[in-house]
């Protein structure tokens, strides 16, 4: 049981370390404040837990089996990424005329940060399919399937919350440097461009 748990946490670390849309959004929001970054993490991990529960109930198998359902979610996910990317680029453009000011008054509300992380995760069909294929591998033989998978989903979400909180803390420590004139705007431009590219790739995926 202990070896299975350690293998599961090791796999969770590799998953969290893989760059993706959620990582980009978490770092971007952490540049605004640690509060925004942490609430974005909480929103993202709520989505992780939701997909884990859905996978435990077997509902993601329907998504995997239905090309129409998957394509619909894929398009929605692409739209969400593109919208976030455009918003980020617009923020970078507004910051261009304010490079001599401190980054104040731009922090999103707590709900907006949480909602952004949650929406980005739930709109990603790959997250649903991955949860379905990932969690069952770590259910011990003879263990009750549903409660064990839900427990693993909860552990996955809690573990990633701690992992991404390190990102939030580190960006917060570097915020004085990253918020300097021009640097902030460039980071916003890079983040927005990455989100747009990820959205386009998801939309064009066959």
Buried (B, 14 or more C-beta within 10 A) or exposed (E): EEEBEEEBEEBBEEBBEEEBBBBBBBBBBBBBBBBBBBBBBBBBBBBBBBBBBBBBEEEBBEBBEEEEBBEEBBBBBBBBBBBBBBBBBEBBEEBEEBEEEEBEEBBBEBEBBBBBBBBBBBBBBBBBBBBBEBBBEBBEEEEEEEEBBBBBBBBBBBBBBEBBBEBBBEBBEEBEEBBEEEEBBEBBBBBBBBBBEBBBEBBEEE
